[in-house]
């Protein structure tokens, strides 16, 4: 009975609760007293994850969100918590494949036509070359939109794995449902993150690295607004016959 109740609660989420500006503000307030620790955790996590991208990025993302969710609860964070993401290796690996493989496909789709243009260019007229390049750009735009959509739909998958202990596929489907139910808020969150990254890049390029922890923190805040802690979810009363015969 308790296991069934936990499973049911783990699939619950709130709709229309993401306020992008509020998430960024709360994210900054959350990590401000440990900003440089958060910066180090995110930086190390991303560096280690990029060493073997498909294999390690998932556990490192899980570790980053473990730290951020701890911080949301008012706990002090440390580097040893980052590497606890390894405990979720298999489910995070599957989610990583869903995220990374499409980007690899996008890279291949992007470069093959460029190579084709390089070889065929001298034999094409100017108008044919312009049409060919326009076609490539149109295809790239469509593929890029698809990739961004996929990435947006699985944005809550890693925190779901560490927070609610759902399976890899369960985290993907539940994340997609929650994102769709909060699509305007998620879109605004991505838009603000993009603007913050551009402003950071304009600050002598290095500024982009300084805003990344705040972007991660805002995502953690958004996650917790959509998926409250299990003990915050009201339990449904038992059915009338639940204790029949006792």
C-alpha positions in Angstrom: 0.0 0.0 0.0 2.8 2.5 0.9 4.8 1.6 -2.2 1.7 2.2 -4.4 1.1 5.5 -2.6 4.7 6.7 -3.2 4.6 5.6 -6.8 1.3 7.6 -7.3 2.7 10.7 -5.6 6.0 10.5 -7.6 4.0 11.1 -10.8 2.2 14.2 -9.5 3.2 17.6 -10.8 1.8 21.2 -10.8 0.6 23.0 -13.9 1.2 26.6 -14.8 3.5 27.4 -11.9 6.7 28.5 -13.5 7.4 32.3 -13.5 10.8 32.7 -15.3 11.9 36.0 -13.6 10.9 34.7 -10.2 12.8 31.4 -10.8 16.0 33.3 -11.7 15.6 35.6 -8.7 15.0 32.7 -6.3 17.8 30.7 -7.9 20.3 33.6 -7.3 19.1 34.0 -3.7 19.4 30.3 -3.2 23.0 30.0 -4.2 24.3 33.5 -3.3 25.9 32.5 0.0 27.7 29.6 -1.7 28.0 31.0 -5.2 31.7 30.0 -5.7 31.1 26.5 -4.3 28.1 26.2 -6.7 30.2 27.6 -9.5 33.0 25.0 -8.8 30.5 22.1 -8.6 28.8 23.0 -11.9 32.2 23.6 -13.6 33.7 20.4 -12.4 30.6 18.5 -13.2 30.5 19.8 -16.8 34.2 19.2 -17.3 34.1 15.6 -16.0 30.9 15.0 -18.0 32.5 16.3 -21.2 35.5 13.9 -20.8 33.3 11.0 -22.1 30.1 12.9 -23.0 27.5 10.2 -23.4 28.8 8.1 -20.5 29.6 10.6 -17.8 27.4 13.6 -18.5 24.3 11.9 -17.1 25.8 11.1 -13.7 27.4 14.5 -13.4 24.1 16.2 -14.2 22.4 14.1 -11.5 25.1 15.1 -9.1 24.7 18.8 -9.9 20.9 18.6 -9.3 21.5 16.6 -6.1 23.6 19.6 -4.8 21.1 22.2 -6.0 18.1 20.4 -4.5 20.0 20.1 -1.3 20.6 23.8 -1.4 16.9 24.5 -2.1 16.2 22.8 1.2 18.6 25.0 3.0 21.5 22.6 3.3 25.2 23.4 2.8 26.6 21.7 -0.4 30.0 20.2 -1.0 31.9 18.5 -3.8 31.4 15.0 -2.4 27.7 15.3 -3.1 28.4 15.9 -6.8 29.9 12.5 -7.3 26.8 10.8 -5.7 25.4 11.1 -9.2 27.3 8.0 -10.1 24.7 6.1 -8.0 22.2 6.9 -10.8 24.5 5.8 -13.6 22.2 3.5 -15.7 19.1 5.7 -15.8 21.1 8.8 -16.4 23.0 7.1 -19.2 19.7 6.3 -21.0 18.5 9.9 -20.7 21.9 11.1 -21.9 21.5 9.0 -25.0 18.2 10.6 -25.7 19.7 14.1 -25.4 23.2 13.7 -26.9 22.6 11.3 -29.9 20.2 13.8 -31.6 22.8 16.5 -31.3 25.4 14.2 -32.9 22.9 13.6 -35.7 22.4 17.3 -36.0 26.2 17.8 -36.4 26.4 15.2 -39.1 23.4 16.6 -40.9 25.0 20.1 -40.7 28.5 19.2 -42.0 27.7 16.7 -44.8 25.9 19.4 -46.9 28.8 21.8 -46.3 31.3 19.3 -47.6 29.0 18.6 -50.6 28.9 22.4 -51.3 32.7 22.5 -51.1 33.1 19.8 -53.7 30.2 20.7 -55.9 30.5 24.5 -55.7 32.9 25.0 -58.7 30.5 23.0 -60.9 27.4 24.9 -59.9 26.1 28.2 -61.2 25.7 31.1 -58.8 21.9 30.7 -58.7 22.1 26.9 -58.2 24.5 27.4 -55.3 22.3 30.0 -53.7 19.3 27.7 -53.9 21.3 24.8 -52.5 22.5 26.9 -49.6 19.0 28.1 -48.9 17.7 24.5 -48.8 20.5 23.5 -46.4 19.7 26.4 -44.1 16.0 25.5 -44.2 16.7 21.9 -43.3 19.1 23.0 -40.5 16.5 25.3 -39.0 13.9 22.5 -38.9 16.3 20.1 -37.4 17.5 22.7 -34.8 13.9 23.4 -33.8 13.3 19.6 -33.3 16.4 19.3 -31.2 15.6 22.2 -29.0 12.1 20.8 -28.5 13.5 17.4 -27.5 15.9 19.0 -25.0 13.1 21.2 -23.6 10.8 18.2 -23.0 13.4 16.3 -21.0 14.7 19.2 -18.9 13.3 17.7 -15.7 14.5 14.2 -16.3 17.8 14.3 -14.3 16.3 15.9 -11.2 13.4 13.4 -11.4 15.8 10.5 -11.3 17.6 11.8 -8.2 14.6 13.3 -6.4 11.7 10.8 -7.1 13.7 7.7 -8.0 11.7 7.1 -11.2 13.1 5.0 -14.1 14.9 6.5 -17.0 11.9 6.2 -19.4 9.6 7.3 -16.6 11.6 10.4 -16.0 11.5 11.2 -19.7 7.8 10.8 -20.1 7.0 12.5 -16.8 9.3 15.4 -17.7 7.6 15.8 -21.1 4.1 15.9 -19.5 5.2 18.4 -16.9 6.9 20.6 -19.5 3.9 20.5 -21.8 1.7 21.5 -18.8 4.1 24.4 -18.1 5.2 25.2 -21.7 4.9 29.0 -21.5 6.9 29.1 -18.3 9.6 26.7 -19.7 9.8 28.8 -22.9 10.3 31.9 -20.8 12.9 30.2 -18.7 14.9 29.2 -21.8 14.5 32.6 -23.2 15.8 34.3 -20.1 18.7 31.8 -19.9 19.6 32.6 -23.5 19.6 36.3 -22.8 21.7 35.8 -19.6 24.2 33.7 -21.6 24.5 36.3 -24.3 25.0 39.1 -21.8 27.6 37.0 -20.0 29.3 36.3 -23.3 29.4 40.0 -24.1 31.2 40.6 -20.7 34.6 39.6 -22.2 33.3 36.1 -22.9 34.2 34.8 -19.4 31.0 36.2 -18.0 29.0 33.3 -19.6 30.7 30.9 -17.2 29.6 33.1 -14.3 25.9 33.0 -15.2 25.8 29.2 -15.8 25.4 28.4 -12.1 22.5 30.9 -11.9 20.8 29.3 -14.9 21.2 25.8 -13.3 19.8 27.2 -10.0 16.8 28.7 -11.8 16.1 25.3 -13.4 16.3 23.6 -10.0 13.8 26.2 -8.6 11.5 25.6 -11.6 11.7 21.9 -11.0 10.7 22.2 -7.4 7.8 24.4 -8.2 6.5 21.9 -10.7 7.5 18.8 -8.6 7.1 19.6 -4.9 8.8 17.4 -2.3 6.9 14.2 -1.7 6.1 15.2 1.9 4.5 18.4 0.6 2.0 16.5 -1.6 -1.3 16.0 0.2 -2.1 12.3 0.6 -5.5 11.2 -0.7 -7.7 9.7 2.0 -8.0 5.9 1.9 -11.1 4.4 0.2 -14.0 3.5 2.5 -13.2 -0.3 2.3 -9.4 0.1 2.8 -9.6 -1.3 6.4 -12.4 -3.7 5.8 -12.0 -6.9 7.9 -9.4 -5.3 10.2 
